[in-house]
Amino acid sequence: MAWALGLGAVAVLAVFYEVVPLFMGSSVTPVSASQPALSSASRVTATPRGKTSSKKVRAENLDPTLQLKLLASSEQTTYEGSGRNIFVSQAEDIVIPKLIAKGHTDDPNPGPQGPPPVPPPPPIPLKFFGFASRPGEPKKIFLSKDQDVFIAGEGEIVDRRYKVVHISGTSVEIQDLVGSGPPQNIPLTPS
């Protein structure tokens, strides 16, 4: 409870400090109107609190006349930079260290570095189980995949993916058009 009263008293004092000057009126008058201009001998110098500075800061003078001595002293100022020309867009030279010793790799005897071997194409899931031939017509074969049965001749496409390349007496050559591998031989399966 006591701390609340103390805090309230501090708040009242802060409000009083901020509000009272508003009702008392402003007694601030411009320096140039109420006082004559300061001569250069009586200039006021200020330093930051707690610090001493060798550089003297001059107080602002509201006299608009041109002071040639101050202008001449500012013209004598020379640029003391780091030596870099700020008007040229050029990167600084970078020193690259020289190679001291040969670098080491993880494997002292690396093998031939080439592309990995191409895996063989997946086997064609068709089974060759018979012929269909009539006199005067090209040979046809029976192929099955799961429960589906296909009848095809040389050059025809089966299951929208496999092309029958060549039909022989004991096997058939079929090429996978999607996998684009080499033709595979499918033997005649006995029934």
C-alpha positions as CSV (number, residue, x, y, z in Angstrom):
1,M,0.0,0.0,0.0
2,A,2.8,2.4,0.8
3,W,4.5,1.8,-2.5
4,A,1.3,2.7,-4.3
5,L,1.1,6.0,-2.5
6,G,4.8,6.8,-3.3
7,L,4.1,5.9,-7.0
8,G,1.1,8.2,-7.0
9,A,3.1,11.1,-5.5
10,V,5.8,10.7,-8.2
11,A,3.1,10.7,-10.9
12,V,1.5,13.9,-9.6
13,L,4.9,15.6,-9.5
14,A,5.6,14.5,-13.1
15,V,2.2,15.9,-14.3
16,F,2.8,19.1,-12.4
17,Y,6.3,19.5,-13.9
18,E,4.9,19.1,-17.4
19,V,1.7,21.1,-17.2
20,V,2.6,24.2,-15.1
21,P,4.9,25.7,-17.8
22,L,2.0,25.6,-20.3
23,F,-0.1,28.0,-18.1
24,M,2.8,30.2,-17.0
25,G,3.4,31.4,-20.6
26,S,6.5,31.4,-22.7
27,S,9.3,33.7,-21.7
28,V,11.7,32.5,-24.4
29,T,12.7,35.2,-26.9
30,P,14.9,34.8,-29.9
31,V,18.6,35.4,-29.2
32,S,19.1,37.7,-32.2
33,A,16.3,40.0,-31.2
34,S,17.2,40.4,-27.5
35,Q,21.0,40.1,-27.5
36,P,23.6,41.6,-29.8
37,A,25.6,39.1,-31.8
38,L,28.5,37.5,-29.9
39,S,32.0,38.3,-31.0
40,S,34.3,35.5,-32.0
41,A,36.3,36.0,-28.8
42,S,33.3,35.4,-26.6
43,R,32.1,32.2,-28.3
44,V,30.8,29.5,-26.0
45,T,32.3,26.0,-26.2
46,A,30.4,22.9,-25.0
47,T,31.7,19.4,-24.3
48,P,29.6,16.3,-23.6
49,R,28.8,15.6,-20.0
50,G,31.6,13.6,-18.2
51,K,33.9,13.8,-21.2
52,T,36.7,16.1,-22.1
53,S,37.2,16.7,-25.8
54,S,40.1,18.3,-27.6
55,K,37.8,19.5,-30.4
56,K,35.8,22.6,-29.5
57,V,32.2,22.8,-30.5
58,R,31.1,26.3,-31.4
59,A,27.7,27.6,-30.3
60,E,25.2,28.3,-33.1
61,N,25.2,32.0,-34.1
62,L,22.0,33.3,-35.7
63,D,23.8,36.1,-37.5
64,P,23.4,35.6,-41.3
65,T,26.5,37.4,-42.4
66,L,29.2,35.5,-44.2
67,Q,32.3,34.9,-42.0
68,L,35.2,34.7,-44.4
69,K,37.7,33.4,-41.7
70,L,35.5,30.3,-41.0
71,L,35.1,29.7,-44.7
72,A,38.9,29.9,-45.4
73,S,39.6,27.5,-42.5
74,S,37.1,25.0,-43.9
75,E,38.7,25.3,-47.4
76,Q,42.1,24.3,-46.0
77,T,40.7,20.9,-44.8
78,T,42.2,18.0,-46.7
79,Y,40.8,14.5,-47.2
80,E,42.7,12.0,-45.0
81,G,41.2,8.7,-46.0
82,S,42.5,5.2,-46.1
83,G,44.0,5.6,-49.6
84,R,41.1,4.0,-51.4
85,N,39.4,6.0,-54.1
86,I,35.8,6.1,-53.3
87,F,34.8,7.2,-56.8
88,V,36.2,4.1,-58.6
89,S,34.2,1.0,-58.5
90,Q,37.0,-1.5,-58.3
91,A,37.3,-4.4,-55.9
92,E,40.4,-4.6,-53.8
93,D,43.0,-7.1,-54.9
94,I,42.5,-10.4,-53.1
95,V,45.6,-12.3,-52.1
96,I,45.3,-16.1,-52.8
97,P,47.6,-18.2,-50.7
98,K,50.1,-20.4,-52.5
99,L,49.7,-24.2,-52.5
100,I,52.0,-25.6,-49.8
101,A,51.5,-29.3,-50.2
102,K,49.5,-31.7,-52.4
103,G,45.9,-32.1,-51.3
104,H,44.7,-35.5,-50.1
105,T,41.6,-37.3,-51.2
106,D,39.6,-39.9,-49.2
107,D,40.5,-42.7,-51.6
108,P,44.2,-43.0,-52.5
109,N,43.4,-45.3,-55.5
110,P,40.2,-44.1,-57.1
111,G,38.8,-46.5,-59.6
112,P,37.5,-45.5,-63.0
113,Q,35.0,-42.7,-62.5
114,G,32.2,-43.2,-65.0
115,P,28.5,-43.4,-65.0
116,P,27.0,-46.2,-62.9
117,P,26.1,-49.3,-65.0
118,V,22.6,-49.2,-66.5
119,P,20.3,-51.7,-64.7
120,P,18.8,-54.4,-66.9
121,P,15.2,-53.7,-68.1
122,P,12.5,-55.4,-66.1
123,P,11.3,-58.7,-67.5
124,I,8.2,-58.6,-69.8
125,P,5.2,-60.0,-67.9
126,L,3.7,-61.7,-71.0
127,K,3.6,-65.5,-71.4
128,F,3.8,-67.1,-74.8
129,F,1.5,-70.1,-74.9
130,G,0.6,-70.9,-78.4
131,F,0.2,-70.3,-82.2
132,A,-2.7,-69.6,-84.4
133,S,-2.1,-70.2,-88.1
134,R,-4.3,-70.6,-91.1
135,P,-3.0,-71.4,-94.6
136,G,-2.1,-68.2,-96.5
137,E,-2.2,-65.9,-93.4
138,P,0.8,-64.6,-91.3
139,K,1.5,-66.4,-88.1
140,K,-0.3,-65.3,-85.0
141,I,0.6,-66.0,-81.4
142,F,-1.3,-66.2,-78.1
143,L,0.1,-64.2,-75.2
144,S,-1.3,-63.9,-71.7
145,K,-0.9,-61.4,-68.9
146,D,-2.7,-62.3,-65.7
147,Q,-6.2,-63.1,-66.8
148,D,-6.0,-61.3,-70.2
149,V,-5.3,-63.1,-73.5
150,F,-3.9,-61.4,-76.5
151,I,-3.6,-62.5,-80.2
152,A,-0.9,-60.7,-82.2
153,G,1.2,-61.0,-85.3
154,E,4.7,-59.6,-86.1
155,G,4.9,-55.8,-85.9
156,E,1.7,-55.5,-83.8
157,I,1.5,-53.9,-80.4
158,V,0.1,-55.8,-77.4
159,D,-1.3,-54.2,-74.2
160,R,-0.5,-50.7,-75.6
161,R,3.1,-51.2,-74.6
162,Y,4.8,-54.3,-76.1
163,K,5.7,-54.8,-79.8
164,V,6.0,-58.2,-81.3
165,V,9.3,-58.1,-83.2
166,H,9.8,-61.7,-84.5
167,I,8.0,-65.0,-84.2
168,S,10.0,-68.2,-84.3
169,G,8.9,-71.9,-83.6
170,T,10.0,-72.0,-80.0
171,S,10.1,-68.3,-78.8
172,V,8.9,-64.8,-79.6
173,E,10.9,-61.5,-79.5
174,I,9.1,-58.7,-77.8
175,Q,10.2,-55.1,-77.2
176,D,9.0,-52.9,-74.4
177,L,8.1,-49.6,-76.0
178,V,7.8,-47.7,-72.7
179,G,11.0,-49.0,-71.1
180,S,12.8,-48.7,-74.4
181,G,15.2,-51.6,-73.7
182,P,16.4,-54.2,-76.1
183,P,14.0,-56.9,-77.4
184,Q,13.5,-59.8,-75.0
185,N,13.0,-63.5,-76.0
186,I,10.0,-65.1,-74.4
187,P,10.0,-69.0,-74.7
188,L,7.0,-71.1,-75.5
189,T,5.6,-72.3,-72.3
190,P,4.3,-75.9,-72.3
191,S,0.6,-76.3,-71.4
